């Protein structure tokens, strides 16, 4: 046993180093997502001619693009190799960050964020899929939770760091600060991620579904455009109606291509895996509500309480930091006792947190009474759920499909985030003063309804037993079916 342990030690050390690289990429992706929320009020001042609906596309375009290209990134990772896709994605991410930092007008900021999001869509599915097979199955929940926890850490430090950068410099540095770290992650990936195995020449290479990729892009982008701009342009305006009809038609085409193409962008056979289907859908609803609330935090605090951006960053941090230790422990708990009750507890606690904000976050409330309890519950519940939900979604997926499955999971999660911001922006519109306060109150209650769908799905539909990638029912070391 000692010799076997010694023989495994170099492989485990290599696997842990590869996990550090993948987790660093997750940190950067989460940091730029959350930091941009803090910059929204500053961007309103920097581009006074742009409406809030337009500025919200700095966030929405990033999320929508991730959703659009995440499936393609996962398919390319499984097809061309996870290491080369990861390395290319990190360079695209860094280029997008640089372009965002130097863009002279809001339209170019949005375009640069699209470039950055394409990099993220390549990096996220390839990073986890590259390292997960290096670890034994019984450690997968803790590995995914460690990877996800770095995303949580990125979200946690982003408000304070972004606020400090904005206080000392400009919004441009919020985007530029990630460039050197992205290049370091590229170097780490080149050194520690294993190159793809040689392709078997006897296996034919089938073309990817390009038409399906275009159709998926139109569906996500069109739906988000309708939700964000509908109130501003008019729900029955010719432009909104046209975009809606085109998005609906593209959705029908996308499903048909996914069903019949030999290499579809979305492998619909994944939906037959019950654990994947339920965990992914529940996580998407939770992400929708979470993104909506995070978008509204700085707007409420600056509009109602008169907070500076720096104080907004400090105010948001406790809830974000509460996620970190809980997320790390949650993976070990899931490894031992399974996912079901952990996911149920986390999503329920987060729902109660959003409900607290909808109830108590009013103009006459204080930070300690109105905001802090709610954000701590949201942070703690998210820490319990986010990493284990990702692992729970992948637990019964074949290893050859891990990249595509992880991409599909994160596609749904980022779609939820994009729609969450879009719904909040649509409710707020271009409101100011008392009208904005009332709109924020309504938007928080809509977030409660969206968030509550997550625990309901887990309670009703998540399987009580674990099948595992071998196809056999397994039991956790604690003696409980997972």
Secondary structure, 3 states (H helix, E strand, C coil): CHHHHHHHHHHHHHHHHHHHHHHHHHHHHHHHHHHHHHHHHHHHHHCCCCCHHHHCHHHHHHHHHHHHHHHHHHHHHHHHCHHHHHHHHHHHHHHHHHHHHHCCCHHHHHHHHHHHHHHHHHHHHHHHHHHHCCCCHHHHHHHHHHHHHHHHHHHHHHHHHHHHHHHHCCHHHHHHCCHHHHHHHHHHHHHHCCCCCCCCCCCCCCCCCHHHHHHHHHHHHHHHHHHHHHHHHCCCCHHHHHHHHHHHHHHHHHHHHHHHCCCCCCCHHHHHCHHHHHHHHHHHHHHHHHHHHHHHHHHHHHHCCCCCHHHHHHHHHHHHHHHHHHHHHHHHHHHHHCCHHHHHHHHHHHHHHHHHHHHHCCCCCCHHHHHHHHHHHHHHHHHHHHHHHHHHHHCCCCHHHHHHHHHHHHHHHHHHHHHHHHHHHHHHCCCCHHHHHHHHHHHHHHHHHHHHHHHHHHHHHCCCCECCCCCCCEECCCCCEC
